[in-house]
Amino acid sequence: MPSGLPRGISDSSRWGRGPSASAKKMTSSPSRLERLIGAVLRAGVTASSICLGAGLVLTLIGGGEAIANVLLHTGIVVLLATPVARVVVSIVLVELLASAVAALIFNKRL
């Protein structure tokens, strides 16, 4: 039974149930910004995990209570700061890109 749609368009993509061709194209390869944001998030979680793990081990073995507390607090702060760093990185890169484009458009001497 024909659906009344042009050839090549299915009902599932019409109603948002299936990925469209443009969605597949956009998700095929991550951009440089996405890779940078991923690296920032990965580094933050890794650093936080190392600090928390080291603080936990020091607490459990009973050595260096002050150092263990510093490591645990540092791990928590780094974990909380990780999403903030992601926003800072993405905004800064977008602003740099916008300023470069504006310079090329509005300054004909380049």
Biopython code that builds the backbone (N, CA, C, O; Angstrom):
import numpy as np
from Bio.PDB.StructureBuilder import StructureBuilder

atoms = [
    (1, "MET", "N", (0.837, -1.174, 0.000)),
    (1, "MET", "CA", (0.000, 0.000, 0.000)),
    (1, "MET", "C", (0.885, 1.242, 0.000)),
    (1, "MET", "O", (1.672, 1.421, 0.930)),
    (2, "PRO", "N", (0.784, 2.103, -1.009)),
    (2, "PRO", "CA", (1.637, 3.288, -1.077)),
    (2, "PRO", "C", (1.267, 4.281, 0.016)),
    (2, "PRO", "O", (0.099, 4.436, 0.371)),
    (3, "SER", "N", (2.288, 4.947, 0.540)),
    (3, "SER", "CA", (2.069, 5.880, 1.644)),
    (3, "SER", "C", (1.839, 7.306, 1.154)),
    (3, "SER", "O", (1.538, 8.180, 1.966)),
    (4, "GLY", "N", (1.966, 7.565, -0.117)),
    (4, "GLY", "CA", (1.767, 8.910, -0.638)),
    (4, "GLY", "C", (3.014, 9.774, -0.540)),
    (4, "GLY", "O", (2.968, 10.965, -0.847)),
    (5, "LEU", "N", (4.110, 9.196, -0.123)),
    (5, "LEU", "CA", (5.371, 9.934, -0.016)),
    (5, "LEU", "C", (6.185, 9.728, -1.279)),
    (5, "LEU", "O", (6.037, 8.708, -1.952)),
    (6, "PRO", "N", (7.044, 10.685, -1.611)),
    (6, "PRO", "CA", (7.921, 10.495, -2.767)),
    (6, "PRO", "C", (8.807, 9.272, -2.568)),
    (6, "PRO", "O", (9.089, 8.855, -1.445)),
    (7, "ARG", "N", (9.230, 8.718, -3.682)),
    (7, "ARG", "CA", (10.077, 7.523, -3.648)),
    (7, "ARG", "C", (11.362, 7.819, -2.857)),
    (7, "ARG", "O", (11.980, 8.866, -3.046)),
    (8, "GLY", "N", (11.751, 6.910, -1.988)),
    (8, "GLY", "CA", (12.974, 7.058, -1.207)),
    (8, "GLY", "C", (12.742, 7.614, 0.188)),
    (8, "GLY", "O", (13.661, 7.629, 1.008)),
    (9, "ILE", "N", (11.514, 8.077, 0.472)),
    (9, "ILE", "CA", (11.221, 8.605, 1.798)),
    (9, "ILE", "C", (10.274, 7.638, 2.475)),
    (9, "ILE", "O", (9.192, 7.351, 1.962)),
    (10, "SER", "N", (10.678, 7.142, 3.616)),
    (10, "SER", "CA", (9.835, 6.173, 4.316)),
    (10, "SER", "C", (9.029, 6.872, 5.396)),
    (10, "SER", "O", (9.344, 7.991, 5.802)),
    (11, "ASP", "N", (7.986, 6.196, 5.853)),
    (11, "ASP", "CA", (7.168, 6.735, 6.935)),
    (11, "ASP", "C", (7.976, 6.929, 8.210)),
    (11, "ASP", "O", (7.727, 7.875, 8.957)),
    (12, "SER", "N", (8.946, 6.043, 8.474)),
    (12, "SER", "CA", (9.695, 6.133, 9.727)),
    (12, "SER", "C", (10.534, 7.417, 9.774)),
    (12, "SER", "O", (10.635, 8.034, 10.834)),
    (13, "SER", "N", (11.138, 7.833, 8.650)),
    (13, "SER", "CA", (11.913, 9.067, 8.671)),
    (13, "SER", "C", (11.006, 10.286, 8.656)),
    (13, "SER", "O", (11.379, 11.355, 9.140)),
    (14, "ARG", "N", (9.807, 10.119, 8.094)),
    (14, "ARG", "CA", (8.862, 11.237, 8.057)),
    (14, "ARG", "C", (8.404, 11.596, 9.456)),
    (14, "ARG", "O", (8.272, 12.779, 9.770)),
    (15, "TRP", "N", (8.161, 10.628, 10.291)),
    (15, "TRP", "CA", (7.646, 10.872, 11.636)),
    (15, "TRP", "C", (8.744, 10.878, 12.689)),
    (15, "TRP", "O", (8.433, 10.849, 13.879)),
    (16, "GLY", "N", (10.001, 10.913, 12.305)),
    (16, "GLY", "CA", (11.095, 11.028, 13.250)),
    (16, "GLY", "C", (11.485, 9.729, 13.931)),
    (16, "GLY", "O", (12.177, 9.753, 14.948)),
    (17, "ARG", "N", (11.058, 8.603, 13.394)),
    (17, "ARG", "CA", (11.387, 7.333, 14.027)),
    (17, "ARG", "C", (12.672, 6.726, 13.496)),
    (17, "ARG", "O", (13.205, 5.798, 14.104)),
    (18, "GLY", "N", (13.160, 7.202, 12.428)),
    (18, "GLY", "CA", (14.381, 6.658, 11.858)),
    (18, "GLY", "C", (15.342, 7.789, 11.547)),
    (18, "GLY", "O", (14.915, 8.925, 11.343)),
    (19, "PRO", "N", (16.620, 7.498, 11.507)),
    (19, "PRO", "CA", (17.580, 8.561, 11.218)),
    (19, "PRO", "C", (17.494, 9.000, 9.761)),
    (19, "PRO", "O", (17.421, 8.169, 8.856)),
    (20, "SER", "N", (17.505, 10.284, 9.548)),
    (20, "SER", "CA", (17.488, 10.803, 8.186)),
    (20, "SER", "C", (18.898, 10.757, 7.616)),
    (20, "SER", "O", (19.860, 10.486, 8.334)),
    (21, "ALA", "N", (19.010, 11.020, 6.345)),
    (21, "ALA", "CA", (20.320, 10.998, 5.693)),
    (21, "ALA", "C", (21.232, 12.076, 6.265)),
    (21, "ALA", "O", (22.433, 11.853, 6.418)),
    (22, "SER", "N", (20.671, 13.248, 6.584)),
    (22, "SER", "CA", (21.510, 14.314, 7.144)),
    (22, "SER", "C", (21.972, 13.970, 8.547)),
    (22, "SER", "O", (23.082, 14.340, 8.931)),
    (23, "ALA", "N", (21.150, 13.270, 9.330)),
    (23, "ALA", "CA", (21.555, 12.859, 10.674)),
    (23, "ALA", "C", (22.670, 11.829, 10.600)),
    (23, "ALA", "O", (23.606, 11.877, 11.398)),
    (24, "LYS", "N", (22.586, 10.900, 9.657)),
    (24, "LYS", "CA", (23.642, 9.917, 9.490)),
    (24, "LYS", "C", (24.945, 10.597, 9.075)),
    (24, "LYS", "O", (26.024, 10.204, 9.520)),
    (25, "LYS", "N", (24.842, 11.612, 8.227)),
    (25, "LYS", "CA", (26.022, 12.315, 7.757)),
    (25, "LYS", "C", (26.682, 13.075, 8.902)),
    (25, "LYS", "O", (27.909, 13.119, 8.989)),
    (26, "MET", "N", (25.882, 13.673, 9.777)),
    (26, "MET", "CA", (26.424, 14.465, 10.872)),
    (26, "MET", "C", (27.093, 13.594, 11.928)),
    (26, "MET", "O", (28.050, 14.038, 12.562)),
    (27, "THR", "N", (26.627, 12.391, 12.131)),
    (27, "THR", "CA", (27.192, 11.536, 13.166)),
    (27, "THR", "C", (28.276, 10.606, 12.656)),
    (27, "THR", "O", (28.807, 9.808, 13.429)),
    (28, "SER", "N", (28.616, 10.682, 11.391)),
    (28, "SER", "CA", (29.567, 9.732, 10.848)),
    (28, "SER", "C", (30.978, 9.959, 11.362)),
    (28, "SER", "O", (31.674, 8.987, 11.657)),
    (29, "SER", "N", (31.426, 11.192, 11.482)),
    (29, "SER", "CA", (32.771, 11.449, 11.987)),
    (29, "SER", "C", (32.744, 12.663, 12.908)),
    (29, "SER", "O", (32.212, 13.711, 12.542)),
    (30, "PRO", "N", (33.311, 12.524, 14.092)),
    (30, "PRO", "CA", (33.300, 13.652, 15.031)),
    (30, "PRO", "C", (34.212, 14.778, 14.551)),
    (30, "PRO", "O", (35.255, 14.542, 13.940)),
    (31, "SER", "N", (33.796, 15.989, 14.840)),
    (31, "SER", "CA", (34.599, 17.138, 14.441)),
    (31, "SER", "C", (35.760, 17.315, 15.415)),
    (31, "SER", "O", (35.847, 16.634, 16.437)),
    (32, "ARG", "N", (36.635, 18.234, 15.076)),
    (32, "ARG", "CA", (37.797, 18.504, 15.926)),
    (32, "ARG", "C", (37.360, 19.017, 17.292)),
    (32, "ARG", "O", (37.954, 18.656, 18.308)),
    (33, "LEU", "N", (36.331, 19.855, 17.324)),
    (33, "LEU", "CA", (35.820, 20.381, 18.586)),
    (33, "LEU", "C", (35.260, 19.260, 19.452)),
    (33, "LEU", "O", (35.501, 19.230, 20.659)),
    (34, "GLU", "N", (34.517, 18.340, 18.848)),
    (34, "GLU", "CA", (33.966, 17.221, 19.612)),
    (34, "GLU", "C", (35.066, 16.338, 20.177)),
    (34, "GLU", "O", (34.965, 15.864, 21.308)),
    (35, "ARG", "N", (36.118, 16.114, 19.393)),
    (35, "ARG", "CA", (37.242, 15.314, 19.896)),
    (35, "ARG", "C", (37.955, 16.030, 21.033)),
    (35, "ARG", "O", (38.366, 15.390, 22.000)),
    (36, "LEU", "N", (38.111, 17.358, 20.933)),
    (36, "LEU", "CA", (38.753, 18.127, 21.997)),
    (36, "LEU", "C", (37.914, 18.105, 23.270)),
    (36, "LEU", "O", (38.449, 17.940, 24.367)),
    (37, "ILE", "N", (36.610, 18.270, 23.126)),
    (37, "ILE", "CA", (35.724, 18.228, 24.289)),
    (37, "ILE", "C", (35.769, 16.838, 24.921)),
    (37, "ILE", "O", (35.788, 16.717, 26.146)),
    (38, "GLY", "N", (35.786, 15.807, 24.111)),
    (38, "GLY", "CA", (35.898, 14.448, 24.632)),
    (38, "GLY", "C", (37.195, 14.236, 25.392)),
    (38, "GLY", "O", (37.214, 13.575, 26.430)),
    (39, "ALA", "N", (38.289, 14.802, 24.867)),
    (39, "ALA", "CA", (39.579, 14.673, 25.549)),
    (39, "ALA", "C", (39.568, 15.407, 26.889)),
    (39, "ALA", "O", (40.123, 14.916, 27.872)),
    (40, "VAL", "N", (38.936, 16.585, 26.927)),
    (40, "VAL", "CA", (38.848, 17.349, 28.185)),
    (40, "VAL", "C", (38.040, 16.555, 29.207)),
    (40, "VAL", "O", (38.446, 16.444, 30.363)),
    (41, "LEU", "N", (36.908, 16.007, 28.796)),
    (41, "LEU", "CA", (36.079, 15.226, 29.714)),
    (41, "LEU", "C", (36.810, 13.974, 30.200)),
    (41, "LEU", "O", (36.760, 13.634, 31.382)),
    (42, "ARG", "N", (37.486, 13.298, 29.278)),
    (42, "ARG", "CA", (38.230, 12.097, 29.644)),
    (42, "ARG", "C", (39.357, 12.418, 30.619)),
    (42, "ARG", "O", (39.571, 11.689, 31.588)),
    (43, "ALA", "N", (40.076, 13.506, 30.363)),
    (43, "ALA", "CA", (41.184, 13.898, 31.248)),
    (43, "ALA", "C", (40.663, 14.264, 32.636)),
    (43, "ALA", "O", (41.272, 13.902, 33.643)),
    (44, "GLY", "N", (39.552, 14.972, 32.692)),
    (44, "GLY", "CA", (38.986, 15.349, 33.983)),
    (44, "GLY", "C", (38.544, 14.153, 34.794)),
    (44, "GLY", "O", (38.822, 14.074, 35.991)),
    (45, "VAL", "N", (37.861, 13.224, 34.159)),
    (45, "VAL", "CA", (37.393, 12.027, 34.871)),
    (45, "VAL", "C", (38.578, 11.169, 35.287)),
    (45, "VAL", "O", (38.581, 10.615, 36.387)),
    (46, "THR", "N", (39.585, 11.049, 34.428)),
    (46, "THR", "CA", (40.766, 10.256, 34.769)),
    (46, "THR", "C", (41.519, 10.855, 35.939)),
    (46, "THR", "O", (41.881, 10.143, 36.876)),
    (47, "ALA", "N", (41.761, 12.168, 35.895)),
    (47, "ALA", "CA", (42.475, 12.834, 36.994)),
    (47, "ALA", "C", (41.697, 12.720, 38.293)),
    (47, "ALA", "O", (42.277, 12.472, 39.350)),
    (48, "SER", "N", (40.397, 12.901, 38.215)),
    (48, "SER", "CA", (39.551, 12.773, 39.397)),
    (48, "SER", "C", (39.600, 11.357, 39.956)),
    (48, "SER", "O", (39.705, 11.173, 41.169)),
    (49, "SER", "N", (39.526, 10.370, 39.095)),
    (49, "SER", "CA", (39.563, 8.974, 39.541)),
    (49, "SER", "C", (40.892, 8.630, 40.204)),
    (49, "SER", "O", (40.925, 7.917, 41.207)),
    (50, "ILE", "N", (41.974, 9.132, 39.649)),
    (50, "ILE", "CA", (43.295, 8.869, 40.230)),
    (50, "ILE", "C", (43.398, 9.498, 41.620)),
    (50, "ILE", "O", (43.861, 8.857, 42.563)),
    (51, "CYS", "N", (42.966, 10.752, 41.742)),
    (51, "CYS", "CA", (43.019, 11.431, 43.043)),
    (51, "CYS", "C", (42.129, 10.735, 44.063)),
    (51, "CYS", "O", (42.546, 10.514, 45.199)),
    (52, "LEU", "N", (40.915, 10.391, 43.671)),
    (52, "LEU", "CA", (40.000, 9.721, 44.598)),
    (52, "LEU", "C", (40.515, 8.335, 44.984)),
    (52, "LEU", "O", (40.429, 7.936, 46.146)),
    (53, "GLY", "N", (41.041, 7.618, 44.022)),
    (53, "GLY", "CA", (41.576, 6.285, 44.319)),
    (53, "GLY", "C", (42.772, 6.340, 45.255)),
    (53, "GLY", "O", (42.865, 5.566, 46.207)),
    (54, "ALA", "N", (43.688, 7.265, 44.975)),
    (54, "ALA", "CA", (44.867, 7.399, 45.843)),
    (54, "ALA", "C", (44.461, 7.844, 47.242)),
    (54, "ALA", "O", (44.999, 7.347, 48.231)),
    (55, "GLY", "N", (43.520, 8.771, 47.333)),
    (55, "GLY", "CA", (43.043, 9.210, 48.640)),
    (55, "GLY", "C", (42.362, 8.091, 49.399)),
    (55, "GLY", "O", (42.527, 7.975, 50.613)),
    (56, "LEU", "N", (41.600, 7.270, 48.701)),
    (56, "LEU", "CA", (40.926, 6.142, 49.337)),
    (56, "LEU", "C", (41.925, 5.111, 49.844)),
    (56, "LEU", "O", (41.783, 4.597, 50.953)),
    (57, "VAL", "N", (42.931, 4.811, 49.036)),
    (57, "VAL", "CA", (43.954, 3.844, 49.449)),
    (57, "VAL", "C", (44.700, 4.362, 50.672)),
    (57, "VAL", "O", (44.920, 3.618, 51.628)),
    (58, "LEU", "N", (45.093, 5.646, 50.645)),
    (58, "LEU", "CA", (45.798, 6.208, 51.801)),
    (58, "LEU", "C", (44.924, 6.197, 53.051)),
    (58, "LEU", "O", (45.420, 5.964, 54.153)),
    (59, "THR", "N", (43.641, 6.445, 52.886)),
    (59, "THR", "CA", (42.730, 6.412, 54.028)),
    (59, "THR", "C", (42.613, 4.996, 54.584)),
    (59, "THR", "O", (42.620, 4.804, 55.800)),
    (60, "LEU", "N", (42.506, 4.009, 53.703)),
    (60, "LEU", "CA", (42.331, 2.631, 54.153)),
    (60, "LEU", "C", (43.576, 2.061, 54.817)),
    (60, "LEU", "O", (43.462, 1.281, 55.763)),
    (61, "ILE", "N", (44.761, 2.433, 54.344)),
    (61, "ILE", "CA", (45.976, 1.908, 54.971)),
    (61, "ILE", "C", (46.387, 2.729, 56.186)),
    (61, "ILE", "O", (47.291, 2.345, 56.929)),
    (62, "GLY", "N", (45.720, 3.857, 56.383)),
    (62, "GLY", "CA", (45.978, 4.653, 57.582)),
    (62, "GLY", "C", (47.222, 5.509, 57.515)),
    (62, "GLY", "O", (47.701, 5.961, 58.555)),
    (63, "GLY", "N", (47.755, 5.748, 56.354)),
    (63, "GLY", "CA", (48.961, 6.570, 56.247)),
    (63, "GLY", "C", (48.665, 7.922, 55.647)),
    (63, "GLY", "O", (48.004, 8.009, 54.612)),
    (64, "GLY", "N", (49.132, 8.960, 56.263)),
    (64, "GLY", "CA", (49.012, 10.315, 55.727)),
    (64, "GLY", "C", (47.587, 10.806, 55.639)),
    (64, "GLY", "O", (47.069, 11.017, 54.542)),
    (65, "GLU", "N", (46.952, 10.990, 56.766)),
    (65, "GLU", "CA", (45.547, 11.410, 56.776)),
    (65, "GLU", "C", (45.356, 12.770, 56.106)),
    (65, "GLU", "O", (44.367, 12.978, 55.403)),
    (66, "ALA", "N", (46.289, 13.694, 56.314)),
    (66, "ALA", "CA", (46.175, 15.022, 55.709)),
    (66, "ALA", "C", (46.288, 14.934, 54.189)),
    (66, "ALA", "O", (45.533, 15.583, 53.465)),
    (67, "ILE", "N", (47.232, 14.132, 53.714)),
    (67, "ILE", "CA", (47.413, 13.971, 52.260)),
    (67, "ILE", "C", (46.198, 13.283, 51.653)),
    (67, "ILE", "O", (45.746, 13.649, 50.568)),
    (68, "ALA", "N", (45.668, 12.282, 52.361)),
    (68, "ALA", "CA", (44.488, 11.572, 51.869)),
    (68, "ALA", "C", (43.304, 12.528, 51.733)),
    (68, "ALA", "O", (42.570, 12.475, 50.745)),
    (69, "ASN", "N", (43.120, 13.399, 52.722)),
    (69, "ASN", "CA", (42.022, 14.374, 52.654)),
    (69, "ASN", "C", (42.205, 15.343, 51.502)),
    (69, "ASN", "O", (41.241, 15.684, 50.816)),
    (70, "VAL", "N", (43.431, 15.789, 51.283)),
    (70, "VAL", "CA", (43.702, 16.701, 50.164)),
    (70, "VAL", "C", (43.405, 16.010, 48.841)),
    (70, "VAL", "O", (42.794, 16.606, 47.954)),
    (71, "LEU", "N", (43.832, 14.760, 48.702)),
    (71, "LEU", "CA", (43.579, 14.023, 47.468)),
    (71, "LEU", "C", (42.085, 13.802, 47.240)),
    (71, "LEU", "O", (41.603, 13.952, 46.117)),
    (72, "LEU", "N", (41.356, 13.451, 48.282)),
    (72, "LEU", "CA", (39.921, 13.243, 48.144)),
    (72, "LEU", "C", (39.195, 14.531, 47.762)),
    (72, "LEU", "O", (38.319, 14.524, 46.897)),
    (73, "HIS", "N", (39.562, 15.631, 48.408)),
    (73, "HIS", "CA", (38.935, 16.913, 48.065)),
    (73, "HIS", "C", (39.312, 17.352, 46.653)),
    (73, "HIS", "O", (38.477, 17.877, 45.915)),
    (74, "THR", "N", (40.558, 17.136, 46.285)),
    (74, "THR", "CA", (40.995, 17.493, 44.927)),
    (74, "THR", "C", (40.239, 16.677, 43.886)),
    (74, "THR", "O", (39.825, 17.211, 42.858)),
    (75, "GLY", "N", (40.059, 15.392, 44.146)),
    (75, "GLY", "CA", (39.317, 14.546, 43.221)),
    (75, "GLY", "C", (37.886, 15.010, 43.027)),
    (75, "GLY", "O", (37.369, 14.999, 41.910)),
    (76, "ILE", "N", (37.241, 15.420, 44.120)),
    (76, "ILE", "CA", (35.866, 15.902, 44.020)),
    (76, "ILE", "C", (35.809, 17.223, 43.267)),
    (76, "ILE", "O", (34.933, 17.418, 42.425)),
    (77, "VAL", "N", (36.733, 18.131, 43.560)),
    (77, "VAL", "CA", (36.744, 19.434, 42.878)),
    (77, "VAL", "C", (37.008, 19.261, 41.385)),
    (77, "VAL", "O", (36.369, 19.911, 40.558)),
    (78, "VAL", "N", (37.945, 18.390, 41.046)),
    (78, "VAL", "CA", (38.244, 18.155, 39.625)),
    (78, "VAL", "C", (37.033, 17.548, 38.923)),
    (78, "VAL", "O", (36.719, 17.916, 37.791)),
    (79, "LEU", "N", (36.355, 16.623, 39.590)),
    (79, "LEU", "CA", (35.165, 16.019, 38.989)),
    (79, "LEU", "C", (34.070, 17.056, 38.773)),
    (79, "LEU", "O", (33.396, 17.038, 37.743)),
    (80, "LEU", "N", (33.887, 17.956, 39.731)),
    (80, "LEU", "CA", (32.884, 19.008, 39.571)),
    (80, "LEU", "C", (33.296, 20.052, 38.530)),
    (80, "LEU", "O", (32.439, 20.652, 37.881)),
    (81, "ALA", "N", (34.589, 20.269, 38.370)),
    (81, "ALA", "CA", (35.070, 21.276, 37.419)),
    (81, "ALA", "C", (35.124, 20.755, 35.983)),
    (81, "ALA", "O", (35.256, 21.548, 35.050)),
    (82, "THR", "N", (35.026, 19.457, 35.790)),
    (82, "THR", "CA", (35.137, 18.879, 34.444)),
    (82, "THR", "C", (34.068, 19.394, 33.482)),
    (82, "THR", "O", (34.422, 19.792, 32.372)),
    (83, "PRO", "N", (32.778, 19.412, 33.839)),
    (83, "PRO", "CA", (31.792, 19.968, 32.902)),
    (83, "PRO", "C", (31.981, 21.464, 32.658)),
    (83, "PRO", "O", (31.699, 21.963, 31.568)),
    (84, "VAL", "N", (32.457, 22.168, 33.669)),
    (84, "VAL", "CA", (32.729, 23.598, 33.501)),
    (84, "VAL", "C", (33.849, 23.793, 32.483)),
    (84, "VAL", "O", (33.781, 24.688, 31.641)),
    (85, "ALA", "N", (34.874, 22.958, 32.563)),
    (85, "ALA", "CA", (35.980, 23.038, 31.599)),
    (85, "ALA", "C", (35.489, 22.747, 30.188)),
    (85, "ALA", "O", (35.969, 23.348, 29.227)),
    (86, "ARG", "N", (34.544, 21.836, 30.058)),
    (86, "ARG", "CA", (33.976, 21.534, 28.744)),
    (86, "ARG", "C", (33.299, 22.757, 28.147)),
    (86, "ARG", "O", (33.476, 23.058, 26.967)),
    (87, "VAL", "N", (32.525, 23.461, 28.962)),
    (87, "VAL", "CA", (31.837, 24.660, 28.478)),
    (87, "VAL", "C", (32.848, 25.737, 28.102)),
    (87, "VAL", "O", (32.701, 26.402, 27.076)),
    (88, "VAL", "N", (33.864, 25.907, 28.925)),
    (88, "VAL", "CA", (34.883, 26.924, 28.648)),
    (88, "VAL", "C", (35.598, 26.620, 27.336)),
    (88, "VAL", "O", (35.804, 27.514, 26.515)),
    (89, "VAL", "N", (35.971, 25.372, 27.142)),
    (89, "VAL", "CA", (36.679, 24.992, 25.909)),
    (89, "VAL", "C", (35.801, 25.219, 24.690)),
    (89, "VAL", "O", (36.268, 25.767, 23.691)),
    (90, "SER", "N", (34.555, 24.815, 24.752)),
    (90, "SER", "CA", (33.693, 24.941, 23.571)),
    (90, "SER", "C", (33.374, 26.399, 23.272)),
    (90, "SER", "O", (33.364, 26.789, 22.105)),
    (91, "ILE", "N", (33.116, 27.211, 24.281)),
    (91, "ILE", "CA", (32.812, 28.635, 24.047)),
    (91, "ILE", "C", (34.032, 29.359, 23.512)),
    (91, "ILE", "O", (33.926, 30.156, 22.580)),
    (92, "VAL", "N", (35.184, 29.089, 24.093)),
    (92, "VAL", "CA", (36.401, 29.780, 23.639)),
    (92, "VAL", "C", (36.684, 29.440, 22.189)),
    (92, "VAL", "O", (37.018, 30.327, 21.404)),
    (93, "LEU", "N", (36.559, 28.183, 21.818)),
    (93, "LEU", "CA", (36.831, 27.818, 20.431)),
    (93, "LEU", "C", (35.819, 28.431, 19.473)),
    (93, "LEU", "O", (36.181, 28.849, 18.373)),
    (94, "VAL", "N", (34.566, 28.488, 19.877)),
    (94, "VAL", "CA", (33.544, 29.101, 19.027)),
    (94, "VAL", "C", (33.819, 30.590, 18.868)),
    (94, "VAL", "O", (33.686, 31.136, 17.773)),
    (95, "GLU", "N", (34.201, 31.247, 19.957)),
    (95, "GLU", "CA", (34.506, 32.679, 19.865)),
    (95, "GLU", "C", (35.738, 32.946, 19.004)),
    (95, "GLU", "O", (35.762, 33.910, 18.238)),
    (96, "LEU", "N", (36.749, 32.111, 19.124)),
    (96, "LEU", "CA", (37.923, 32.276, 18.268)),
    (96, "LEU", "C", (37.576, 32.083, 16.798)),
    (96, "LEU", "O", (38.047, 32.830, 15.940)),
    (97, "LEU", "N", (36.762, 31.094, 16.512)),
    (97, "LEU", "CA", (36.332, 30.861, 15.139)),
    (97, "LEU", "C", (35.509, 32.029, 14.621)),
    (97, "LEU", "O", (35.696, 32.467, 13.486)),
    (98, "ALA", "N", (34.597, 32.536, 15.446)),
    (98, "ALA", "CA", (33.771, 33.667, 15.033)),
    (98, "ALA", "C", (34.621, 34.910, 14.795)),
    (98, "ALA", "O", (34.376, 35.652, 13.844)),
    (99, "SER", "N", (35.618, 35.144, 15.647)),
    (99, "SER", "CA", (36.467, 36.317, 15.448)),
    (99, "SER", "C", (37.330, 36.182, 14.198)),
    (99, "SER", "O", (37.577, 37.171, 13.508)),
    (100, "ALA", "N", (37.791, 34.965, 13.899)),
    (100, "ALA", "CA", (38.579, 34.764, 12.680)),
    (100, "ALA", "C", (37.728, 34.989, 11.438)),
    (100, "ALA", "O", (38.182, 35.610, 10.477)),
    (101, "VAL", "N", (36.501, 34.488, 11.453)),
    (101, "VAL", "CA", (35.598, 34.692, 10.319)),
    (101, "VAL", "C", (35.253, 36.162, 10.170)),
    (101, "VAL", "O", (35.228, 36.684, 9.055)),
    (102, "ALA", "N", (34.984, 36.842, 11.294)),
    (102, "ALA", "CA", (34.674, 38.269, 11.235)),
    (102, "ALA", "C", (35.856, 39.062, 10.704)),
    (102, "ALA", "O", (35.669, 39.999, 9.928)),
    (103, "ALA", "N", (37.064, 38.706, 11.104)),
    (103, "ALA", "CA", (38.244, 39.393, 10.617)),
    (103, "ALA", "C", (38.401, 39.207, 9.111)),
    (103, "ALA", "O", (38.760, 40.147, 8.402)),
    (104, "LEU", "N", (38.138, 38.022, 8.631)),
    (104, "LEU", "CA", (38.248, 37.770, 7.190)),
    (104, "LEU", "C", (37.173, 38.497, 6.400)),
    (104, "LEU", "O", (37.424, 38.963, 5.289)),
    (105, "ILE", "N", (35.976, 38.596, 6.968)),
    (105, "ILE", "CA", (34.868, 39.240, 6.267)),
    (105, "ILE", "C", (34.992, 40.760, 6.291)),
    (105, "ILE", "O", (34.838, 41.411, 5.258)),
    (106, "PHE", "N", (35.267, 41.323, 7.453)),
    (106, "PHE", "CA", (35.221, 42.780, 7.608)),
    (106, "PHE", "C", (36.551, 43.465, 7.357)),
    (106, "PHE", "O", (36.572, 44.684, 7.184)),
    (107, "ASN", "N", (37.645, 42.753, 7.330)),
    (107, "ASN", "CA", (38.946, 43.354, 7.092)),
    (107, "ASN", "C", (39.459, 42.861, 5.746)),
    (107, "ASN", "O", (39.951, 41.739, 5.631)),
    (108, "LYS", "N", (39.343, 43.692, 4.750)),
    (108, "LYS", "CA", (39.695, 43.286, 3.383)),
    (108, "LYS", "C", (41.202, 43.259, 3.158)),
    (108, "LYS", "O", (41.646, 42.772, 2.118)),
    (109, "ARG", "N", (42.009, 43.766, 4.097)),
    (109, "ARG", "CA", (43.448, 43.785, 3.933)),
    (109, "ARG", "C", (44.066, 42.402, 4.114)),
    (109, "ARG", "O", (45.208, 42.194, 3.704)),
    (110, "LEU", "N", (43.357, 41.459, 4.709)),
    (110, "LEU", "CA", (43.906, 40.119, 4.904)),
    (110, "LEU", "C", (43.861, 39.428, 3.609)),
    (110, "LEU", "O", (44.272, 38.272, 3.511)),
]
sb = StructureBuilder()
sb.init_structure("model")
sb.init_model(0)
sb.init_chain("A")
sb.init_seg("    ")
for serial, (resi, resn, name, xyz) in enumerate(atoms, 1):
    if name == "N":
        sb.init_residue(resn, " ", resi, " ")
    sb.init_atom(name, np.array(xyz, "f"), 0.0, 1.0, " ", f" {name:<3s}", serial, name[0])
structure = sb.get_structure()
